[in-house]
Amino acid sequence: MVDERPCAVCNRPAKPEYRPFCSKRCADVDLNRWLSEQYRIPTEEPPDGEEPPPDA
Ligand SMILES: [Zn+2]
């Protein structure tokens, strides 16, 4: 009964229905973070900002 881990996103006490998170919002945050890492190539990350199309 001592196995209460804090929310992996905000470190608040996790709710049983949302474990290992404290809320659906934190679960979504972690999911989105995980998904974005899956879809992103970890090398040669361009800086933030919209670049104009190459054809001038
Ligand atoms: Zn949380």
N, CA, C, O and the ligand as a Tripos MOL2 file, in Angstrom:
@<TRIPOS>MOLECULE
protein
  225   223    57     0     0
PROTEIN
NO_CHARGES

@<TRIPOS>ATOM
      1 N           0.8420   -1.2130    0.0000 N.3       1 MET1
      2 CA          0.0000    0.0000    0.0000 C.3       1 MET1
      3 C           0.8640    1.2450    0.0000 C.2       1 MET1
      4 O           0.3480    2.3610    0.0600 O.2       1 MET1
      5 N           2.1710    1.0640   -0.0670 N.am      2 VAL2
      6 CA          3.0610    2.2120   -0.0310 C.3       2 VAL2
      7 C           3.5150    2.5750   -1.4470 C.2       2 VAL2
      8 O           4.3260    3.4800   -1.6420 O.2       2 VAL2
      9 N           2.9900    1.8700   -2.3970 N.am      3 ASP3
     10 CA          3.4500    2.0650   -3.7690 C.3       3 ASP3
     11 C           2.6720    3.1980   -4.4320 C.2       3 ASP3
     12 O           1.9880    2.9960   -5.4360 O.2       3 ASP3
     13 N           2.7870    4.3810   -3.8560 N.am      4 GLU4
     14 CA          2.1240    5.5280   -4.4660 C.3       4 GLU4
     15 C           3.1640    6.4150   -5.1120 C.2       4 GLU4
     16 O           3.8280    7.2090   -4.4470 O.2       4 GLU4
     17 N           3.2920    6.2720   -6.3870 N.am      5 ARG5
     18 CA          4.2650    7.1110   -7.0890 C.3       5 ARG5
     19 C           3.6180    8.4280   -7.4700 C.2       5 ARG5
     20 O           2.4230    8.4860   -7.7610 O.2       5 ARG5
     21 N           4.4150    9.4780   -7.4660 N.am      6 PRO6
     22 CA          3.8660   10.7720   -7.8810 C.3       6 PRO6
     23 C           3.6250   10.7980   -9.3800 C.2       6 PRO6
     24 O           4.1580    9.9800  -10.1300 O.2       6 PRO6
     25 N           2.8200   11.7440   -9.7930 N.am      7 CYS7
     26 CA          2.5240   11.9270  -11.2060 C.3       7 CYS7
     27 C           3.8260   12.1280  -11.9860 C.2       7 CYS7
     28 O           4.6900   12.9060  -11.5820 O.2       7 CYS7
     29 N           3.9480   11.4250  -13.0920 N.am      8 ALA8
     30 CA          5.1810   11.4900  -13.8670 C.3       8 ALA8
     31 C           5.3490   12.8380  -14.5640 C.2       8 ALA8
     32 O           6.4340   13.1590  -15.0500 O.2       8 ALA8
     33 N           4.2890   13.6150  -14.6100 N.am      9 VAL9
     34 CA          4.3500   14.8920  -15.3160 C.3       9 VAL9
     35 C           4.5650   16.0500  -14.3500 C.2       9 VAL9
     36 O           5.4330   16.8930  -14.5750 O.2       9 VAL9
     37 N           3.7860   16.0970  -13.2820 N.am     10 CYS10
     38 CA          3.8620   17.2570  -12.3960 C.3      10 CYS10
     39 C           4.2620   16.8920  -10.9720 C.2      10 CYS10
     40 O           4.3730   17.7700  -10.1160 O.2      10 CYS10
     41 N           4.4770   15.6110  -10.7110 N.am     11 ASN11
     42 CA          4.9510   15.1540   -9.4000 C.3      11 ASN11
     43 C           3.9330   15.3390   -8.2720 C.2      11 ASN11
     44 O           4.2910   15.3010   -7.0950 O.2      11 ASN11
     45 N           2.6940   15.5330   -8.6280 N.am     12 ARG12
     46 CA          1.6630   15.5380   -7.6030 C.3      12 ARG12
     47 C           1.2370   14.0940   -7.3430 C.2      12 ARG12
     48 O           1.5020   13.2080   -8.1550 O.2      12 ARG12
     49 N           0.5770   13.8620   -6.2110 N.am     13 PRO13
     50 CA          0.1210   12.4960   -5.9260 C.3      13 PRO13
     51 C          -0.8030   11.9920   -7.0330 C.2      13 PRO13
     52 O          -1.7400   12.6790   -7.4390 O.2      13 PRO13
     53 N          -0.5250   10.7930   -7.5080 N.am     14 ALA14
     54 CA         -1.2950   10.2490   -8.6120 C.3      14 ALA14
     55 C          -2.6450    9.7330   -8.1290 C.2      14 ALA14
     56 O          -2.7750    9.1990   -7.0280 O.2      14 ALA14
     57 N          -3.6370    9.9120   -8.9850 N.am     15 LYS15
     58 CA         -4.9540    9.3600   -8.6740 C.3      15 LYS15
     59 C          -5.0300    7.9350   -9.2150 C.2      15 LYS15
     60 O          -4.5210    7.6450  -10.2980 O.2      15 LYS15
     61 N          -5.6660    7.0560   -8.4550 N.am     16 PRO16
     62 CA         -5.7310    5.6470   -8.8850 C.3      16 PRO16
     63 C          -6.3070    5.5060  -10.2840 C.2      16 PRO16
     64 O          -5.8350    4.6730  -11.0580 O.2      16 PRO16
     65 N          -7.3070    6.2910  -10.6270 N.am     17 GLU17
     66 CA         -7.9550    6.1330  -11.9380 C.3      17 GLU17
     67 C          -7.1120    6.6800  -13.0740 C.2      17 GLU17
     68 O          -7.3920    6.4150  -14.2430 O.2      17 GLU17
     69 N          -6.0830    7.4410  -12.7400 N.am     18 TYR18
     70 CA         -5.2350    8.0270  -13.7940 C.3      18 TYR18
     71 C          -3.7870    7.6050  -13.6850 C.2      18 TYR18
     72 O          -2.9250    8.1200  -14.3970 O.2      18 TYR18
     73 N          -3.5180    6.6570  -12.7850 N.am     19 ARG19
     74 CA         -2.1320    6.2440  -12.6040 C.3      19 ARG19
     75 C          -1.4560    5.9260  -13.9300 C.2      19 ARG19
     76 O          -2.0920    5.3620  -14.8210 O.2      19 ARG19
     77 N          -0.1820    6.2760  -14.0800 N.am     20 PRO20
     78 CA          0.6660    6.8970  -13.0460 C.3      20 PRO20
     79 C           0.5730    8.4190  -13.0180 C.2      20 PRO20
     80 O           1.5150    9.1010  -12.6170 O.2      20 PRO20
     81 N          -0.5580    8.9330  -13.4430 N.am     21 PHE21
     82 CA         -0.6980   10.3940  -13.4870 C.3      21 PHE21
     83 C          -1.7340   10.8610  -12.4840 C.2      21 PHE21
     84 O          -2.4360   10.0480  -11.8830 O.2      21 PHE21
     85 N          -1.8320   12.1710  -12.3010 N.am     22 CYS22
     86 CA         -2.7640   12.7050  -11.3170 C.3      22 CYS22
     87 C          -4.0660   13.1200  -11.9790 C.2      22 CYS22
     88 O          -5.0640   13.3500  -11.2960 O.2      22 CYS22
     89 N          -4.0630   13.2180  -13.3000 N.am     23 SER23
     90 CA         -5.2710   13.6770  -13.9770 C.3      23 SER23
     91 C          -5.2050   13.2970  -15.4430 C.2      23 SER23
     92 O          -4.1540   12.9080  -15.9530 O.2      23 SER23
     93 N          -6.3400   13.4160  -16.1130 N.am     24 LYS24
     94 CA         -6.3470   13.1020  -17.5400 C.3      24 LYS24
     95 C          -5.4720   14.0700  -18.3140 C.2      24 LYS24
     96 O          -4.8640   13.7210  -19.3260 O.2      24 LYS24
     97 N          -5.4240   15.2940  -17.8120 N.am     25 ARG25
     98 CA         -4.6040   16.2950  -18.4990 C.3      25 ARG25
     99 C          -3.1400   15.8780  -18.5040 C.2      25 ARG25
    100 O          -2.4700   15.9630  -19.5330 O.2      25 ARG25
    101 N          -2.6460   15.4300  -17.3600 N.am     26 CYS26
    102 CA         -1.2550   15.0180  -17.2910 C.3      26 CYS26
    103 C          -1.0300   13.7660  -18.1360 C.2      26 CYS26
    104 O           0.0260   13.6120  -18.7500 O.2      26 CYS26
    105 N          -2.0050   12.8820  -18.1690 N.am     27 ALA27
    106 CA         -1.8760   11.6990  -19.0160 C.3      27 ALA27
    107 C          -1.7630   12.1120  -20.4810 C.2      27 ALA27
    108 O          -0.9690   11.5480  -21.2340 O.2      27 ALA27
    109 N          -2.5600   13.0960  -20.8750 N.am     28 ASP28
    110 CA         -2.4970   13.5790  -22.2530 C.3      28 ASP28
    111 C          -1.1660   14.2550  -22.5370 C.2      28 ASP28
    112 O          -0.5890   14.0920  -23.6130 O.2      28 ASP28
    113 N          -0.6900   15.0080  -21.5680 N.am     29 VAL29
    114 CA          0.5990   15.6890  -21.7440 C.3      29 VAL29
    115 C           1.6940   14.6680  -22.0020 C.2      29 VAL29
    116 O           2.5120   14.8260  -22.9080 O.2      29 VAL29
    117 N           1.6960   13.6280  -21.1970 N.am     30 ASP30
    118 CA          2.7460   12.6230  -21.3540 C.3      30 ASP30
    119 C           2.5740   11.8760  -22.6650 C.2      30 ASP30
    120 O           3.5550   11.5430  -23.3290 O.2      30 ASP30
    121 N           1.3350   11.6140  -23.0360 N.am     31 LEU31
    122 CA          1.0860   10.9050  -24.2880 C.3      31 LEU31
    123 C           1.5610   11.7320  -25.4760 C.2      31 LEU31
    124 O           2.2250   11.2180  -26.3760 O.2      31 LEU31
    125 N           1.2150   13.0170  -25.4700 N.am     32 ASN32
    126 CA          1.6370   13.8860  -26.5600 C.3      32 ASN32
    127 C           3.1540   14.0010  -26.6300 C.2      32 ASN32
    128 O           3.7410   14.0510  -27.7100 O.2      32 ASN32
    129 N           3.7690   14.0420  -25.4640 N.am     33 ARG33
    130 CA          5.2220   14.1230  -25.4230 C.3      33 ARG33
    131 C           5.8270   12.8730  -26.0420 C.2      33 ARG33
    132 O           6.7840   12.9340  -26.8150 O.2      33 ARG33
    133 N           5.2420   11.7410  -25.6810 N.am     34 TRP34
    134 CA          5.7430   10.4630  -26.1870 C.3      34 TRP34
    135 C           5.5440   10.3860  -27.6950 C.2      34 TRP34
    136 O           6.4400    9.9670  -28.4290 O.2      34 TRP34
    137 N           4.3680   10.7900  -28.1480 N.am     35 LEU35
    138 CA          4.0730   10.7180  -29.5770 C.3      35 LEU35
    139 C           4.9830   11.6330  -30.3750 C.2      35 LEU35
    140 O           5.4860   11.2480  -31.4300 O.2      35 LEU35
    141 N           5.1960   12.8360  -29.8790 N.am     36 SER36
    142 CA          6.0200   13.7870  -30.6240 C.3      36 SER36
    143 C           7.4550   13.2850  -30.7210 C.2      36 SER36
    144 O           8.1450   13.5510  -31.7050 O.2      36 SER36
    145 N           7.9030   12.5590  -29.7020 N.am     37 GLU37
    146 CA          9.2520   12.0110  -29.7810 C.3      37 GLU37
    147 C           9.3090   10.8770  -30.7890 C.2      37 GLU37
    148 O          10.3320   10.6640  -31.4410 O.2      37 GLU37
    149 N           8.2110   10.1550  -30.9150 N.am     38 GLN38
    150 CA          8.1800    9.0520  -31.8670 C.3      38 GLN38
    151 C           8.2490    9.5660  -33.2990 C.2      38 GLN38
    152 O           8.8920    8.9670  -34.1610 O.2      38 GLN38
    153 N           7.5830   10.6700  -33.5330 N.am     39 TYR39
    154 CA          7.4740   11.1590  -34.9040 C.3      39 TYR39
    155 C           8.5960   12.1000  -35.2880 C.2      39 TYR39
    156 O           8.7370   12.4820  -36.4500 O.2      39 TYR39
    157 N           9.3860   12.4660  -34.3070 N.am     40 ARG40
    158 CA         10.4260   13.4430  -34.6090 C.3      40 ARG40
    159 C          11.7670   12.7400  -34.7720 C.2      40 ARG40
    160 O          12.1120   11.8560  -33.9880 O.2      40 ARG40
    161 N          12.5050   13.1280  -35.7720 N.am     41 ILE41
    162 CA         13.8430   12.5990  -35.9390 C.3      41 ILE41
    163 C          14.7840   13.3530  -35.0010 C.2      41 ILE41
    164 O          14.8670   14.5800  -35.0620 O.2      41 ILE41
    165 N          15.4850   12.6320  -34.1420 N.am     42 PRO42
    166 CA         16.2760   13.2820  -33.0840 C.3      42 PRO42
    167 C          17.5390   13.9630  -33.5840 C.2      42 PRO42
    168 O          18.2890   14.5220  -32.7840 O.2      42 PRO42
    169 N          17.7910   13.9300  -34.8780 N.am     43 THR43
    170 CA         19.0050   14.5630  -35.3850 C.3      43 THR43
    171 C          18.6580   15.7370  -36.2870 C.2      43 THR43
    172 O          17.6190   15.7350  -36.9460 O.2      43 THR43
    173 N          19.5040   16.7080  -36.3140 N.am     44 GLU44
    174 CA         19.3410   17.8750  -37.1630 C.3      44 GLU44
    175 C          18.0020   18.5350  -36.9540 C.2      44 GLU44
    176 O          17.2170   18.6910  -37.8900 O.2      44 GLU44
    177 N          17.7440   18.9230  -35.7130 N.am     45 GLU45
    178 CA         16.4950   19.5940  -35.4330 C.3      45 GLU45
    179 C          16.5900   21.0500  -35.8290 C.2      45 GLU45
    180 O          17.4430   21.7710  -35.3120 O.2      45 GLU45
    181 N          15.7510   21.4940  -36.7170 N.am     46 PRO46
    182 CA         15.7870   22.9080  -37.1030 C.3      46 PRO46
    183 C          15.2490   23.7580  -35.9680 C.2      46 PRO46
    184 O          14.4130   23.2930  -35.1930 O.2      46 PRO46
    185 N          15.7030   24.9700  -35.8570 N.am     47 PRO47
    186 CA         15.1960   25.8600  -34.8080 C.3      47 PRO47
    187 C          13.7370   26.1890  -35.0370 C.2      47 PRO47
    188 O          13.2370   26.1040  -36.1590 O.2      47 PRO47
    189 N          13.0590   26.5670  -33.9680 N.am     48 ASP48
    190 CA         11.6540   26.8990  -34.1060 C.3      48 ASP48
    191 C          11.4680   28.1250  -34.9890 C.2      48 ASP48
    192 O          12.3310   29.0010  -35.0580 O.2      48 ASP48
    193 N          10.3330   28.1670  -35.6570 N.am     49 GLY49
    194 CA         10.0690   29.2800  -36.5400 C.3      49 GLY49
    195 C           9.6950   28.7790  -37.9190 C.2      49 GLY49
    196 O          10.2110   27.7640  -38.3850 O.2      49 GLY49
    197 N           8.8100   29.4870  -38.5550 N.am     50 GLU50
    198 CA          8.3800   29.0390  -39.8770 C.3      50 GLU50
    199 C           9.3370   29.5620  -40.9440 C.2      50 GLU50
    200 O           9.6510   30.7500  -41.0080 O.2      50 GLU50
    201 N           9.7810   28.6350  -41.7690 N.am     51 GLU51
    202 CA         10.6630   29.0600  -42.8470 C.3      51 GLU51
    203 C           9.8570   29.2510  -44.1360 C.2      51 GLU51
    204 O           8.9150   28.5050  -44.3990 O.2      51 GLU51
    205 N          10.2210   30.2250  -44.9110 N.am     52 PRO52
    206 CA          9.4970   30.4380  -46.1690 C.3      52 PRO52
    207 C           9.8120   29.3220  -47.1460 C.2      52 PRO52
    208 O          10.8570   28.6810  -47.0340 O.2      52 PRO52
    209 N           8.9320   29.0790  -48.0990 N.am     53 PRO53
    210 CA          9.1920   28.0290  -49.0930 C.3      53 PRO53
    211 C          10.4290   28.3530  -49.9050 C.2      53 PRO53
    212 O          10.7390   29.5270  -50.1110 O.2      53 PRO53
    213 N          11.1460   27.3370  -50.3730 N.am     54 PRO54
    214 CA         12.4380   27.5490  -51.0510 C.3      54 PRO54
    215 C          12.2970   28.2330  -52.4090 C.2      54 PRO54
    216 O          13.2380   28.8660  -52.8870 O.2      54 PRO54
    217 N          11.1300   28.1070  -53.0290 N.am     55 ASP55
    218 CA         10.9920   28.7510  -54.3380 C.3      55 ASP55
    219 C          10.6030   30.2040  -54.1640 C.2      55 ASP55
    220 O           9.5590   30.5040  -53.5840 O.2      55 ASP55
    221 N          11.4380   31.1160  -54.6630 N.am     56 ALA56
    222 CA         11.1840   32.5400  -54.4690 C.3      56 ALA56
    223 C          10.4990   33.1510  -55.6820 C.2      56 ALA56
    224 O          10.2100   34.3480  -55.6890 O.2      56 ALA56
    225 ZN          0.0500   15.5090  -12.8860 Zn       57 ZN57
@<TRIPOS>BOND
     1     1     2 1
     2     2     3 1
     3     3     4 2
     4     3     5 am
     5     5     6 1
     6     6     7 1
     7     7     8 2
     8     7     9 am
     9     9    10 1
    10    10    11 1
    11    11    12 2
    12    11    13 am
    13    13    14 1
    14    14    15 1
    15    15    16 2
    16    15    17 am
    17    17    18 1
    18    18    19 1
    19    19    20 2
    20    19    21 am
    21    21    22 1
    22    22    23 1
    23    23    24 2
    24    23    25 am
    25    25    26 1
    26    26    27 1
    27    27    28 2
    28    27    29 am
    29    29    30 1
    30    30    31 1
    31    31    32 2
    32    31    33 am
    33    33    34 1
    34    34    35 1
    35    35    36 2
    36    35    37 am
    37    37    38 1
    38    38    39 1
    39    39    40 2
    40    39    41 am
    41    41    42 1
    42    42    43 1
    43    43    44 2
    44    43    45 am
    45    45    46 1
    46    46    47 1
    47    47    48 2
    48    47    49 am
    49    49    50 1
    50    50    51 1
    51    51    52 2
    52    51    53 am
    53    53    54 1
    54    54    55 1
    55    55    56 2
    56    55    57 am
    57    57    58 1
    58    58    59 1
    59    59    60 2
    60    59    61 am
    61    61    62 1
    62    62    63 1
    63    63    64 2
    64    63    65 am
    65    65    66 1
    66    66    67 1
    67    67    68 2
    68    67    69 am
    69    69    70 1
    70    70    71 1
    71    71    72 2
    72    71    73 am
    73    73    74 1
    74    74    75 1
    75    75    76 2
    76    75    77 am
    77    77    78 1
    78    78    79 1
    79    79    80 2
    80    79    81 am
    81    81    82 1
    82    82    83 1
    83    83    84 2
    84    83    85 am
    85    85    86 1
    86    86    87 1
    87    87    88 2
    88    87    89 am
    89    89    90 1
    90    90    91 1
    91    91    92 2
    92    91    93 am
    93    93    94 1
    94    94    95 1
    95    95    96 2
    96    95    97 am
    97    97    98 1
    98    98    99 1
    99    99   100 2
   100    99   101 am
   101   101   102 1
   102   102   103 1
   103   103   104 2
   104   103   105 am
   105   105   106 1
   106   106   107 1
   107   107   108 2
   108   107   109 am
   109   109   110 1
   110   110   111 1
   111   111   112 2
   112   111   113 am
   113   113   114 1
   114   114   115 1
   115   115   116 2
   116   115   117 am
   117   117   118 1
   118   118   119 1
   119   119   120 2
   120   119   121 am
   121   121   122 1
   122   122   123 1
   123   123   124 2
   124   123   125 am
   125   125   126 1
   126   126   127 1
   127   127   128 2
   128   127   129 am
   129   129   130 1
   130   130   131 1
   131   131   132 2
   132   131   133 am
   133   133   134 1
   134   134   135 1
   135   135   136 2
   136   135   137 am
   137   137   138 1
   138   138   139 1
   139   139   140 2
   140   139   141 am
   141   141   142 1
   142   142   143 1
   143   143   144 2
   144   143   145 am
   145   145   146 1
   146   146   147 1
   147   147   148 2
   148   147   149 am
   149   149   150 1
   150   150   151 1
   151   151   152 2
   152   151   153 am
   153   153   154 1
   154   154   155 1
   155   155   156 2
   156   155   157 am
   157   157   158 1
   158   158   159 1
   159   159   160 2
   160   159   161 am
   161   161   162 1
   162   162   163 1
   163   163   164 2
   164   163   165 am
   165   165   166 1
   166   166   167 1
   167   167   168 2
   168   167   169 am
   169   169   170 1
   170   170   171 1
   171   171   172 2
   172   171   173 am
   173   173   174 1
   174   174   175 1
   175   175   176 2
   176   175   177 am
   177   177   178 1
   178   178   179 1
   179   179   180 2
   180   179   181 am
   181   181   182 1
   182   182   183 1
   183   183   184 2
   184   183   185 am
   185   185   186 1
   186   186   187 1
   187   187   188 2
   188   187   189 am
   189   189   190 1
   190   190   191 1
   191   191   192 2
   192   191   193 am
   193   193   194 1
   194   194   195 1
   195   195   196 2
   196   195   197 am
   197   197   198 1
   198   198   199 1
   199   199   200 2
   200   199   201 am
   201   201   202 1
   202   202   203 1
   203   203   204 2
   204   203   205 am
   205   205   206 1
   206   206   207 1
   207   207   208 2
   208   207   209 am
   209   209   210 1
   210   210   211 1
   211   211   212 2
   212   211   213 am
   213   213   214 1
   214   214   215 1
   215   215   216 2
   216   215   217 am
   217   217   218 1
   218   218   219 1
   219   219   220 2
   220   219   221 am
   221   221   222 1
   222   222   223 1
   223   223   224 2
@<TRIPOS>SUBSTRUCTURE
     1 MET1         2 RESIDUE 1 A MET
     2 VAL2         6 RESIDUE 1 A VAL
     3 ASP3        10 RESIDUE 1 A ASP
     4 GLU4        14 RESIDUE 1 A GLU
     5 ARG5        18 RESIDUE 1 A ARG
     6 PRO6        22 RESIDUE 1 A PRO
     7 CYS7        26 RESIDUE 1 A CYS
     8 ALA8        30 RESIDUE 1 A ALA
     9 VAL9        34 RESIDUE 1 A VAL
    10 CYS10       38 RESIDUE 1 A CYS
    11 ASN11       42 RESIDUE 1 A ASN
    12 ARG12       46 RESIDUE 1 A ARG
    13 PRO13       50 RESIDUE 1 A PRO
    14 ALA14       54 RESIDUE 1 A ALA
    15 LYS15       58 RESIDUE 1 A LYS
    16 PRO16       62 RESIDUE 1 A PRO
    17 GLU17       66 RESIDUE 1 A GLU
    18 TYR18       70 RESIDUE 1 A TYR
    19 ARG19       74 RESIDUE 1 A ARG
    20 PRO20       78 RESIDUE 1 A PRO
    21 PHE21       82 RESIDUE 1 A PHE
    22 CYS22       86 RESIDUE 1 A CYS
    23 SER23       90 RESIDUE 1 A SER
    24 LYS24       94 RESIDUE 1 A LYS
    25 ARG25       98 RESIDUE 1 A ARG
    26 CYS26      102 RESIDUE 1 A CYS
    27 ALA27      106 RESIDUE 1 A ALA
    28 ASP28      110 RESIDUE 1 A ASP
    29 VAL29      114 RESIDUE 1 A VAL
    30 ASP30      118 RESIDUE 1 A ASP
    31 LEU31      122 RESIDUE 1 A LEU
    32 ASN32      126 RESIDUE 1 A ASN
    33 ARG33      130 RESIDUE 1 A ARG
    34 TRP34      134 RESIDUE 1 A TRP
    35 LEU35      138 RESIDUE 1 A LEU
    36 SER36      142 RESIDUE 1 A SER
    37 GLU37      146 RESIDUE 1 A GLU
    38 GLN38      150 RESIDUE 1 A GLN
    39 TYR39      154 RESIDUE 1 A TYR
    40 ARG40      158 RESIDUE 1 A ARG
    41 ILE41      162 RESIDUE 1 A ILE
    42 PRO42      166 RESIDUE 1 A PRO
    43 THR43      170 RESIDUE 1 A THR
    44 GLU44      174 RESIDUE 1 A GLU
    45 GLU45      178 RESIDUE 1 A GLU
    46 PRO46      182 RESIDUE 1 A PRO
    47 PRO47      186 RESIDUE 1 A PRO
    48 ASP48      190 RESIDUE 1 A ASP
    49 GLY49      194 RESIDUE 1 A GLY
    50 GLU50      198 RESIDUE 1 A GLU
    51 GLU51      202 RESIDUE 1 A GLU
    52 PRO52      206 RESIDUE 1 A PRO
    53 PRO53      210 RESIDUE 1 A PRO
    54 PRO54      214 RESIDUE 1 A PRO
    55 ASP55      218 RESIDUE 1 A ASP
    56 ALA56      222 RESIDUE 1 A ALA
    57 ZN57       225 GROUP 0 **** ****
